[in-house]
Amino acid sequence: YRAAISVLEKQLKKEPDNKAHWQQLSAAYHNAEDYSHAANIQQLAYQREFLTTEAELLELAQLFLYAQTPYKAAEFLLQQFEKKSLSKSSQTLELLGNSWLKAKEYVFAQKALESALEINKKASVYEKLAQIYSHQQNWQQAIEAFNKTSELGVFEDQGLSQLLLGITYYHLKHISEAELAFEIAILTKETEKSAQQWLNYLKKQLVVKNSD
């Protein structure tokens, strides 16, 4: 990919008005997992008015996310909604919600995802909303959203969802269900440590209760 990038950059300098060169260079950076450069190239292509279809605009928003710039992704999507370049579909609203969620803007994320659900009831959207409700300590709403996720499909982010599900069950005083969720969360590397800490805490609580 690096060799391809070098060739494509030379071609782009020679023919900066060739839309295909911009797309090919961005794709090469993407394939090389250099998402920041891929996003920058696509953004420059957008500024030259080369991105005209919904698919191309969505690709740029997704590249902003890959490049760990969720604010850019969210602001770009809102700009496109305002310009009516993108329709407010379940897909685009979910992408907006995911962008705000990665930016830790939970109120904005909640609003976007709830709007997405009004159009299409999806397990992935309920899962993200459940995570948000849990972060906001809205335990009853969280458990309802987690249950909806299970009804419609499976958890896409198994570790985090099971960890938050366990925390939610704990605050609702459903200790056995919380313990099961934490045991599942342990199986995911990213949440293993936190889930184990919660299990240790539950065991200590049980010991204290039995000693009383």
C-alpha positions as CSV (number, residue, x, y, z in Angstrom):
1,Y,0.0,0.0,0.0
2,R,2.9,2.4,0.7
3,A,4.2,1.9,-2.8
4,A,0.7,2.6,-4.2
5,I,0.3,5.7,-2.0
6,S,3.6,7.1,-3.4
7,V,2.4,6.6,-7.0
8,L,-1.1,7.9,-6.4
9,E,0.3,11.1,-4.7
10,K,2.4,11.8,-7.8
11,Q,-0.6,11.3,-10.0
12,L,-2.7,13.5,-7.9
13,K,-0.2,16.4,-8.1
14,K,-0.3,16.0,-11.9
15,E,-4.0,15.8,-12.1
16,P,-5.6,17.4,-9.0
17,D,-9.0,17.7,-10.7
18,N,-9.3,13.9,-11.3
19,K,-11.8,12.7,-8.8
20,A,-10.7,9.1,-9.2
21,H,-7.2,9.9,-7.9
22,W,-8.6,11.4,-4.7
23,Q,-10.7,8.3,-4.1
24,Q,-7.9,5.9,-4.9
25,L,-5.4,7.7,-2.6
26,S,-7.9,7.8,0.2
27,A,-8.7,4.1,-0.3
28,A,-4.9,3.2,-0.3
29,Y,-4.5,5.1,3.0
30,H,-7.6,3.3,4.4
31,N,-6.2,-0.1,3.4
32,A,-2.9,0.8,5.0
33,E,-5.0,1.6,8.2
34,D,-3.8,5.2,8.1
35,Y,-7.2,6.6,8.8
36,S,-6.2,10.1,9.6
37,H,-4.6,10.6,6.2
38,A,-7.5,8.8,4.5
39,A,-10.0,11.2,6.2
40,N,-7.9,14.2,5.3
41,I,-7.8,13.2,1.6
42,Q,-11.5,12.6,1.6
43,Q,-12.1,15.9,3.3
44,L,-10.1,17.7,0.7
45,A,-12.0,15.9,-2.0
46,Y,-15.2,17.1,-0.3
47,Q,-14.0,20.7,-0.3
48,R,-13.4,20.3,-4.1
49,E,-17.0,19.2,-4.4
50,F,-16.1,15.7,-5.5
51,L,-18.2,14.0,-2.9
52,T,-21.8,14.2,-4.2
53,T,-23.6,11.0,-3.3
54,E,-24.9,9.9,0.1
55,A,-22.6,6.9,0.1
56,E,-19.5,9.2,-0.4
57,L,-20.6,11.6,2.3
58,L,-21.3,8.7,4.8
59,E,-17.9,7.3,4.0
60,L,-16.2,10.5,5.0
61,A,-18.2,10.6,8.3
62,Q,-17.1,7.0,9.0
63,L,-13.5,7.9,8.2
64,F,-13.6,10.7,10.8
65,L,-14.7,8.0,13.3
66,Y,-11.9,5.6,12.3
67,A,-9.5,8.5,12.7
68,Q,-10.7,8.9,16.3
69,T,-12.2,12.3,15.6
70,P,-15.9,11.7,16.6
71,Y,-16.7,15.4,17.0
72,K,-15.7,16.0,13.4
73,A,-18.0,13.1,12.4
74,A,-20.9,14.4,14.3
75,E,-20.5,18.0,13.2
76,F,-20.1,16.9,9.6
77,L,-23.3,14.8,9.7
78,L,-25.3,17.7,11.2
79,Q,-24.0,20.0,8.5
80,Q,-25.1,17.5,5.8
81,F,-28.6,17.2,7.4
82,E,-28.9,21.0,7.4
83,K,-27.8,21.2,3.8
84,K,-30.2,18.3,3.0
85,S,-27.3,16.4,1.4
86,L,-28.0,13.5,3.7
87,S,-31.5,12.2,4.7
88,K,-32.3,11.5,8.4
89,S,-32.5,7.8,8.0
90,S,-32.1,5.1,10.6
91,Q,-28.6,4.5,9.3
92,T,-27.5,8.2,9.4
93,L,-29.0,8.9,12.7
94,E,-27.4,5.8,14.2
95,L,-24.0,6.9,12.8
96,L,-24.7,10.4,14.4
97,G,-25.5,8.7,17.7
98,N,-22.4,6.5,17.6
99,S,-20.3,9.6,16.9
100,W,-21.7,11.5,19.9
101,L,-21.3,8.4,22.0
102,K,-17.6,8.1,21.1
103,A,-17.2,11.8,21.9
104,K,-18.9,11.0,25.3
105,E,-21.7,13.5,24.6
106,Y,-24.3,11.2,26.0
107,V,-27.3,13.6,25.8
108,F,-26.8,14.2,22.1
109,A,-26.1,10.5,21.5
110,Q,-29.3,9.6,23.3
111,K,-31.4,12.0,21.2
112,A,-30.0,10.7,17.9
113,L,-30.3,7.1,18.8
114,E,-33.9,7.5,20.1
115,S,-34.7,9.2,16.7
116,A,-33.2,6.2,14.9
117,L,-35.3,3.8,16.8
118,E,-38.5,5.7,15.8
119,I,-37.6,4.7,12.2
120,N,-36.2,1.2,12.7
121,K,-36.1,-1.0,15.8
122,K,-32.6,-2.4,15.8
123,A,-30.7,-4.4,18.4
124,S,-27.5,-2.4,17.9
125,V,-29.4,0.9,18.6
126,Y,-31.0,-0.4,21.7
127,E,-27.6,-1.7,22.9
128,K,-26.0,1.7,22.5
129,L,-29.0,3.4,24.3
130,A,-28.7,0.9,27.1
131,Q,-25.1,1.8,27.6
132,I,-26.0,5.5,27.7
133,Y,-28.9,4.9,30.2
134,S,-26.4,3.0,32.4
135,H,-23.8,5.7,32.3
136,Q,-26.6,8.2,33.2
137,Q,-27.7,5.8,36.1
138,N,-31.2,5.5,34.6
139,W,-31.2,1.8,35.7
140,Q,-34.8,0.9,34.7
141,Q,-34.5,2.4,31.2
142,A,-31.1,0.6,30.9
143,I,-32.5,-2.8,31.7
144,E,-35.4,-2.3,29.4
145,A,-33.1,-1.4,26.5
146,F,-30.8,-4.3,27.3
147,N,-33.8,-6.7,27.2
148,K,-34.9,-5.2,23.9
149,T,-31.4,-5.8,22.5
150,S,-31.6,-9.5,23.5
151,E,-35.1,-9.9,22.0
152,L,-34.0,-8.5,18.6
153,G,-30.5,-9.9,18.3
154,V,-27.1,-10.2,20.1
155,F,-24.8,-7.8,21.8
156,E,-22.3,-6.3,19.3
157,D,-20.0,-5.1,22.1
158,Q,-20.4,-8.1,24.4
159,G,-17.8,-7.1,27.0
160,L,-18.9,-3.6,27.7
161,S,-22.6,-4.4,27.4
162,Q,-22.4,-7.3,29.9
163,L,-20.3,-5.2,32.3
164,L,-22.9,-2.4,32.2
165,L,-25.7,-4.9,32.4
166,G,-24.1,-6.3,35.5
167,I,-23.8,-2.9,37.1
168,T,-27.4,-2.1,36.2
169,Y,-28.6,-5.4,37.7
170,Y,-26.6,-4.6,40.9
171,H,-28.3,-1.2,41.3
172,L,-31.7,-2.9,40.8
173,K,-30.7,-5.4,43.5
174,H,-30.8,-8.4,41.1
175,I,-27.5,-9.8,42.5
176,S,-27.5,-13.2,40.9
177,E,-28.2,-11.7,37.4
178,A,-25.5,-9.2,38.0
179,E,-23.0,-11.9,38.9
180,L,-23.8,-13.8,35.7
181,A,-23.3,-10.7,33.6
182,F,-20.0,-10.0,35.2
183,E,-18.9,-13.6,34.6
184,I,-19.6,-13.2,30.9
185,A,-17.9,-9.8,30.8
186,I,-14.7,-11.4,32.2
187,L,-14.4,-13.4,28.9
188,T,-13.6,-10.1,27.0
189,K,-10.1,-8.8,27.5
190,E,-11.1,-5.1,27.6
191,T,-13.6,-5.6,30.4
192,E,-12.0,-8.6,32.2
193,K,-10.3,-6.5,35.0
194,S,-13.4,-4.4,35.8
195,A,-15.7,-7.4,35.8
196,Q,-13.4,-9.3,38.1
197,Q,-13.3,-6.3,40.5
198,W,-17.1,-6.2,40.5
199,L,-17.3,-10.0,41.2
200,N,-14.8,-9.6,44.1
201,Y,-16.9,-6.7,45.5
202,L,-20.1,-8.9,45.3
203,K,-18.4,-11.7,47.1
204,K,-17.3,-9.4,49.9
205,Q,-20.8,-8.0,50.2
206,L,-22.1,-11.6,50.5
207,V,-19.6,-12.4,53.2
208,V,-20.5,-9.3,55.2
209,K,-24.2,-10.1,54.8
210,N,-23.7,-13.7,56.0
211,S,-21.6,-12.6,59.0
212,D,-24.5,-10.3,60.1
